[in-house]
Amino acid sequence: MQPYYDSLIAKVIARGATRDEAIRRLKVALAELQVETISTNIPLHQALLCDPGFVDGGVDIHHLEHWLVKREQS
């Protein structure tokens, strides 16, 4: 892939009747997703989907920033 590629390789969207169902479907989709020859942030999204704050839905626009800091510190 050229160094000037569009950084958006794919967009994965999941929906469900409930938040839990949508999260479960997204976890499956990310587990099955295959992207070759380049690094992706799939593992980051998989870890974030297991974060209790995200799962419970009590997040704001700063959640990812705070979550990344906590993750680095542990």
Distance bins in CASP14 RR format, pairs under 12 A and 6 or more apart:
PFRMAT RR
TARGET T0000
AUTHOR 0000-0000-0000
RMODE 2
METHOD distances of the structure
MODEL  1
1 7 0 0 0 0 0 1 0 0 0 0 0
1 9 0 0 0 0 1 0 0 0 0 0 0
1 35 0 0 0 0 0 1 0 0 0 0 0
1 36 0 0 0 0 1 0 0 0 0 0 0
1 37 1 0 0 1 0 0 0 0 0 0 0
1 38 1 0 0 1 0 0 0 0 0 0 0
1 39 0 0 0 0 0 1 0 0 0 0 0
2 37 0 0 0 0 0 1 0 0 0 0 0
2 38 0 0 0 0 0 1 0 0 0 0 0
3 38 0 0 0 0 0 1 0 0 0 0 0
5 37 0 0 0 0 0 1 0 0 0 0 0
5 38 0 0 0 0 1 0 0 0 0 0 0
6 38 0 0 0 0 0 1 0 0 0 0 0
7 38 0 0 0 0 1 0 0 0 0 0 0
7 39 0 0 0 0 0 1 0 0 0 0 0
7 40 0 0 0 0 0 1 0 0 0 0 0
7 41 0 0 0 0 1 0 0 0 0 0 0
8 35 0 0 0 0 0 1 0 0 0 0 0
8 40 0 0 0 0 0 1 0 0 0 0 0
8 41 0 0 0 0 0 1 0 0 0 0 0
9 33 0 0 0 0 1 0 0 0 0 0 0
9 34 0 0 0 0 0 1 0 0 0 0 0
9 35 1 0 0 1 0 0 0 0 0 0 0
9 36 0 0 0 0 0 1 0 0 0 0 0
9 37 0 0 0 0 0 1 0 0 0 0 0
9 38 1 0 0 1 0 0 0 0 0 0 0
9 39 0 0 0 0 0 1 0 0 0 0 0
9 40 1 0 0 1 0 0 0 0 0 0 0
9 41 0 0 0 0 1 0 0 0 0 0 0
9 42 0 0 0 0 0 1 0 0 0 0 0
10 29 0 0 0 0 0 1 0 0 0 0 0
10 30 0 0 0 0 0 1 0 0 0 0 0
10 33 1 0 0 1 0 0 0 0 0 0 0
10 34 0 0 0 0 0 1 0 0 0 0 0
10 35 1 0 0 1 0 0 0 0 0 0 0
10 38 0 0 0 0 0 1 0 0 0 0 0
10 40 0 0 0 0 1 0 0 0 0 0 0
10 41 0 0 0 0 0 1 0 0 0 0 0
10 42 0 0 0 0 1 0 0 0 0 0 0
10 45 0 0 0 0 0 1 0 0 0 0 0
11 26 0 0 0 0 0 1 0 0 0 0 0
11 29 0 0 0 0 0 1 0 0 0 0 0
11 33 0 0 0 0 0 1 0 0 0 0 0
11 45 0 0 0 0 0 1 0 0 0 0 0
12 22 0 0 0 0 0 1 0 0 0 0 0
12 25 0 0 0 0 1 0 0 0 0 0 0
12 26 1 0 0 1 0 0 0 0 0 0 0
12 27 0 0 0 0 0 1 0 0 0 0 0
12 28 0 0 0 0 0 1 0 0 0 0 0
12 29 1 0 1 0 0 0 0 0 0 0 0
12 30 1 0 0 1 0 0 0 0 0 0 0
12 31 0 0 0 0 0 1 0 0 0 0 0
12 32 0 0 0 0 1 0 0 0 0 0 0
12 33 1 0 0 1 0 0 0 0 0 0 0
12 34 0 0 0 0 0 1 0 0 0 0 0
12 35 0 0 0 0 0 1 0 0 0 0 0
12 40 0 0 0 0 0 1 0 0 0 0 0
12 41 0 0 0 0 0 1 0 0 0 0 0
12 42 0 0 0 0 1 0 0 0 0 0 0
12 45 0 0 0 0 1 0 0 0 0 0 0
12 46 0 0 0 0 0 1 0 0 0 0 0
12 49 0 0 0 0 0 1 0 0 0 0 0
13 22 0 0 0 0 1 0 0 0 0 0 0
13 25 0 0 0 0 1 0 0 0 0 0 0
13 26 0 0 0 0 1 0 0 0 0 0 0
13 29 0 0 0 0 1 0 0 0 0 0 0
13 30 0 0 0 0 0 1 0 0 0 0 0
14 20 0 0 0 0 0 1 0 0 0 0 0
14 21 0 0 0 0 1 0 0 0 0 0 0
14 22 1 0 1 0 0 0 0 0 0 0 0
14 23 1 0 0 1 0 0 0 0 0 0 0
14 24 0 0 0 0 1 0 0 0 0 0 0
14 25 1 0 1 0 0 0 0 0 0 0 0
14 26 1 1 0 0 0 0 0 0 0 0 0
14 27 0 0 0 0 1 0 0 0 0 0 0
14 28 0 0 0 0 1 0 0 0 0 0 0
14 29 1 0 1 0 0 0 0 0 0 0 0
14 30 0 0 0 0 1 0 0 0 0 0 0
14 31 0 0 0 0 0 1 0 0 0 0 0
14 32 0 0 0 0 0 1 0 0 0 0 0
14 33 0 0 0 0 0 1 0 0 0 0 0
14 45 0 0 0 0 0 1 0 0 0 0 0
14 49 0 0 0 0 1 0 0 0 0 0 0
15 21 0 0 0 0 1 0 0 0 0 0 0
15 22 1 0 1 0 0 0 0 0 0 0 0
15 23 0 0 0 0 0 1 0 0 0 0 0
15 24 0 0 0 0 0 1 0 0 0 0 0
15 25 1 0 0 1 0 0 0 0 0 0 0
15 26 0 0 0 0 1 0 0 0 0 0 0
15 29 0 0 0 0 0 1 0 0 0 0 0
16 22 1 0 1 0 0 0 0 0 0 0 0
16 23 0 0 0 0 1 0 0 0 0 0 0
16 24 0 0 0 0 1 0 0 0 0 0 0
16 25 1 0 0 1 0 0 0 0 0 0 0
16 26 0 0 0 0 1 0 0 0 0 0 0
16 28 0 0 0 0 0 1 0 0 0 0 0
17 24 0 0 0 0 0 1 0 0 0 0 0
17 25 0 0 0 0 0 1 0 0 0 0 0
18 24 0 0 0 0 1 0 0 0 0 0 0
18 25 0 0 0 0 0 1 0 0 0 0 0
18 55 0 0 0 0 0 1 0 0 0 0 0
18 57 0 0 0 0 0 1 0 0 0 0 0
19 25 0 0 0 0 0 1 0 0 0 0 0
19 26 0 0 0 0 0 1 0 0 0 0 0
19 49 0 0 0 0 0 1 0 0 0 0 0
19 53 0 0 0 0 0 1 0 0 0 0 0
19 54 0 0 0 0 1 0 0 0 0 0 0
19 55 1 0 0 1 0 0 0 0 0 0 0
19 56 0 0 0 0 1 0 0 0 0 0 0
19 57 1 0 0 1 0 0 0 0 0 0 0
19 58 0 0 0 0 0 1 0 0 0 0 0
19 59 0 0 0 0 0 1 0 0 0 0 0
20 26 0 0 0 0 0 1 0 0 0 0 0
20 27 0 0 0 0 0 1 0 0 0 0 0
20 49 0 0 0 0 0 1 0 0 0 0 0
20 54 0 0 0 0 0 1 0 0 0 0 0
20 55 1 0 0 1 0 0 0 0 0 0 0
20 56 0 0 0 0 0 1 0 0 0 0 0
20 57 0 0 0 0 0 1 0 0 0 0 0
21 27 0 0 0 0 0 1 0 0 0 0 0
21 28 0 0 0 0 0 1 0 0 0 0 0
22 28 0 0 0 0 0 1 0 0 0 0 0
22 29 0 0 0 0 0 1 0 0 0 0 0
22 49 0 0 0 0 0 1 0 0 0 0 0
22 54 0 0 0 0 0 1 0 0 0 0 0
22 55 0 0 0 0 0 1 0 0 0 0 0
22 57 0 0 0 0 0 1 0 0 0 0 0
23 29 0 0 0 0 0 1 0 0 0 0 0
23 30 0 0 0 0 0 1 0 0 0 0 0
23 45 0 0 0 0 0 1 0 0 0 0 0
23 46 0 0 0 0 0 1 0 0 0 0 0
23 48 0 0 0 0 0 1 0 0 0 0 0
23 49 1 0 1 0 0 0 0 0 0 0 0
23 50 0 0 0 0 1 0 0 0 0 0 0
23 51 0 0 0 0 0 1 0 0 0 0 0
23 52 0 0 0 0 0 1 0 0 0 0 0
23 53 0 0 0 0 0 1 0 0 0 0 0
23 54 0 0 0 0 1 0 0 0 0 0 0
23 55 1 0 0 1 0 0 0 0 0 0 0
23 56 0 0 0 0 0 1 0 0 0 0 0
23 57 0 0 0 0 1 0 0 0 0 0 0
24 30 0 0 0 0 0 1 0 0 0 0 0
24 31 0 0 0 0 0 1 0 0 0 0 0
24 49 0 0 0 0 1 0 0 0 0 0 0
24 50 0 0 0 0 0 1 0 0 0 0 0
24 55 0 0 0 0 0 1 0 0 0 0 0
25 31 0 0 0 0 0 1 0 0 0 0 0
25 32 0 0 0 0 0 1 0 0 0 0 0
25 49 0 0 0 0 0 1 0 0 0 0 0
26 32 0 0 0 0 0 1 0 0 0 0 0
26 33 0 0 0 0 0 1 0 0 0 0 0
26 42 0 0 0 0 0 1 0 0 0 0 0
26 45 0 0 0 0 1 0 0 0 0 0 0
26 46 0 0 0 0 1 0 0 0 0 0 0
26 48 0 0 0 0 0 1 0 0 0 0 0
26 49 1 0 0 1 0 0 0 0 0 0 0
26 50 0 0 0 0 0 1 0 0 0 0 0
26 54 0 0 0 0 0 1 0 0 0 0 0
26 55 0 0 0 0 0 1 0 0 0 0 0
27 33 0 0 0 0 0 1 0 0 0 0 0
27 42 0 0 0 0 0 1 0 0 0 0 0
27 45 0 0 0 0 1 0 0 0 0 0 0
27 46 1 0 0 1 0 0 0 0 0 0 0
27 47 0 0 0 0 0 1 0 0 0 0 0
27 48 0 0 0 0 0 1 0 0 0 0 0
27 49 1 0 1 0 0 0 0 0 0 0 0
27 50 0 0 0 0 1 0 0 0 0 0 0
27 54 0 0 0 0 0 1 0 0 0 0 0
27 55 0 0 0 0 0 1 0 0 0 0 0
28 46 0 0 0 0 0 1 0 0 0 0 0
28 49 0 0 0 0 0 1 0 0 0 0 0
29 42 0 0 0 0 0 1 0 0 0 0 0
29 45 0 0 0 0 0 1 0 0 0 0 0
29 46 0 0 0 0 0 1 0 0 0 0 0
29 49 0 0 0 0 0 1 0 0 0 0 0
30 40 0 0 0 0 1 0 0 0 0 0 0
30 41 0 0 0 0 0 1 0 0 0 0 0
30 42 1 0 1 0 0 0 0 0 0 0 0
30 43 0 0 0 0 1 0 0 0 0 0 0
30 44 0 0 0 0 0 1 0 0 0 0 0
30 45 1 0 1 0 0 0 0 0 0 0 0
30 46 1 0 1 0 0 0 0 0 0 0 0
30 47 0 0 0 0 0 1 0 0 0 0 0
30 48 0 0 0 0 0 1 0 0 0 0 0
30 49 1 0 0 1 0 0 0 0 0 0 0
30 50 0 0 0 0 0 1 0 0 0 0 0
31 42 0 0 0 0 1 0 0 0 0 0 0
31 43 0 0 0 0 0 1 0 0 0 0 0
31 45 0 0 0 0 0 1 0 0 0 0 0
31 46 1 0 0 1 0 0 0 0 0 0 0
31 49 0 0 0 0 0 1 0 0 0 0 0
32 42 0 0 0 0 0 1 0 0 0 0 0
32 46 0 0 0 0 0 1 0 0 0 0 0
33 40 0 0 0 0 1 0 0 0 0 0 0
33 41 0 0 0 0 0 1 0 0 0 0 0
33 42 1 0 0 1 0 0 0 0 0 0 0
33 43 0 0 0 0 0 1 0 0 0 0 0
33 45 0 0 0 0 1 0 0 0 0 0 0
33 46 0 0 0 0 1 0 0 0 0 0 0
34 40 0 0 0 0 1 0 0 0 0 0 0
34 42 0 0 0 0 1 0 0 0 0 0 0
35 41 0 0 0 0 0 1 0 0 0 0 0
35 42 1 0 0 1 0 0 0 0 0 0 0
35 43 0 0 0 0 0 1 0 0 0 0 0
40 46 0 0 0 0 0 1 0 0 0 0 0
41 47 0 0 0 0 0 1 0 0 0 0 0
41 48 0 0 0 0 1 0 0 0 0 0 0
41 64 0 0 0 0 0 1 0 0 0 0 0
41 68 0 0 0 0 0 1 0 0 0 0 0
42 48 0 0 0 0 0 1 0 0 0 0 0
42 49 0 0 0 0 0 1 0 0 0 0 0
43 49 0 0 0 0 0 1 0 0 0 0 0
43 50 0 0 0 0 0 1 0 0 0 0 0
43 71 0 0 0 0 0 1 0 0 0 0 0
44 50 0 0 0 0 0 1 0 0 0 0 0
44 51 0 0 0 0 0 1 0 0 0 0 0
44 64 0 0 0 0 1 0 0 0 0 0 0
44 67 0 0 0 0 1 0 0 0 0 0 0
44 68 0 0 0 0 1 0 0 0 0 0 0
44 71 0 0 0 0 1 0 0 0 0 0 0
45 51 0 0 0 0 0 1 0 0 0 0 0
45 54 0 0 0 0 0 1 0 0 0 0 0
45 64 0 0 0 0 0 1 0 0 0 0 0
45 67 0 0 0 0 0 1 0 0 0 0 0
46 54 0 0 0 0 0 1 0 0 0 0 0
47 54 0 0 0 0 1 0 0 0 0 0 0
47 55 0 0 0 0 0 1 0 0 0 0 0
47 64 0 0 0 0 0 1 0 0 0 0 0
47 67 0 0 0 0 1 0 0 0 0 0 0
47 68 0 0 0 0 0 1 0 0 0 0 0
47 70 0 0 0 0 0 1 0 0 0 0 0
47 71 1 0 0 1 0 0 0 0 0 0 0
47 74 0 0 0 0 0 1 0 0 0 0 0
48 54 1 0 1 0 0 0 0 0 0 0 0
48 55 0 0 0 0 1 0 0 0 0 0 0
48 57 0 0 0 0 0 1 0 0 0 0 0
48 59 0 0 0 0 1 0 0 0 0 0 0
48 63 0 0 0 0 1 0 0 0 0 0 0
48 64 1 0 0 1 0 0 0 0 0 0 0
48 66 0 0 0 0 0 1 0 0 0 0 0
48 67 1 0 0 1 0 0 0 0 0 0 0
48 68 0 0 0 0 1 0 0 0 0 0 0
48 70 0 0 0 0 0 1 0 0 0 0 0
48 71 0 0 0 0 1 0 0 0 0 0 0
49 55 1 0 0 1 0 0 0 0 0 0 0
49 57 0 0 0 0 0 1 0 0 0 0 0
49 59 0 0 0 0 0 1 0 0 0 0 0
49 67 0 0 0 0 0 1 0 0 0 0 0
50 56 0 0 0 0 0 1 0 0 0 0 0
50 67 0 0 0 0 0 1 0 0 0 0 0
50 71 0 0 0 0 0 1 0 0 0 0 0
51 57 0 0 0 0 1 0 0 0 0 0 0
51 58 0 0 0 0 0 1 0 0 0 0 0
51 59 0 0 0 0 1 0 0 0 0 0 0
51 63 0 0 0 0 1 0 0 0 0 0 0
51 64 0 0 0 0 1 0 0 0 0 0 0
51 66 0 0 0 0 0 1 0 0 0 0 0
51 67 1 0 1 0 0 0 0 0 0 0 0
51 68 0 0 0 0 0 1 0 0 0 0 0
51 70 0 0 0 0 1 0 0 0 0 0 0
51 71 0 0 0 0 1 0 0 0 0 0 0
52 58 0 0 0 0 1 0 0 0 0 0 0
52 59 0 0 0 0 0 1 0 0 0 0 0
52 63 0 0 0 0 0 1 0 0 0 0 0
52 67 0 0 0 0 0 1 0 0 0 0 0
52 70 0 0 0 0 0 1 0 0 0 0 0
53 59 1 0 0 1 0 0 0 0 0 0 0
53 60 0 0 0 0 0 1 0 0 0 0 0
53 63 1 0 0 1 0 0 0 0 0 0 0
53 64 0 0 0 0 0 1 0 0 0 0 0
53 66 0 0 0 0 0 1 0 0 0 0 0
53 67 0 0 0 0 1 0 0 0 0 0 0
53 70 0 0 0 0 0 1 0 0 0 0 0
54 60 0 0 0 0 0 1 0 0 0 0 0
54 63 1 0 0 1 0 0 0 0 0 0 0
54 64 0 0 0 0 1 0 0 0 0 0 0
54 66 0 0 0 0 0 1 0 0 0 0 0
54 67 1 0 0 1 0 0 0 0 0 0 0
55 63 0 0 0 0 0 1 0 0 0 0 0
56 63 0 0 0 0 0 1 0 0 0 0 0
57 63 0 0 0 0 1 0 0 0 0 0 0
58 67 0 0 0 0 0 1 0 0 0 0 0
59 65 0 0 0 0 0 1 0 0 0 0 0
59 66 0 0 0 0 1 0 0 0 0 0 0
59 67 0 0 0 0 1 0 0 0 0 0 0
60 66 0 0 0 0 1 0 0 0 0 0 0
60 67 0 0 0 0 0 1 0 0 0 0 0
62 68 0 0 0 0 0 1 0 0 0 0 0
62 69 0 0 0 0 0 1 0 0 0 0 0
63 69 0 0 0 0 0 1 0 0 0 0 0
63 70 0 0 0 0 0 1 0 0 0 0 0
64 70 0 0 0 0 0 1 0 0 0 0 0
64 71 0 0 0 0 0 1 0 0 0 0 0
65 71 0 0 0 0 0 1 0 0 0 0 0
65 72 0 0 0 0 0 1 0 0 0 0 0
66 72 0 0 0 0 0 1 0 0 0 0 0
66 73 0 0 0 0 0 1 0 0 0 0 0
67 73 0 0 0 0 0 1 0 0 0 0 0
67 74 0 0 0 0 0 1 0 0 0 0 0
68 74 0 0 0 0 0 1 0 0 0 0 0
END
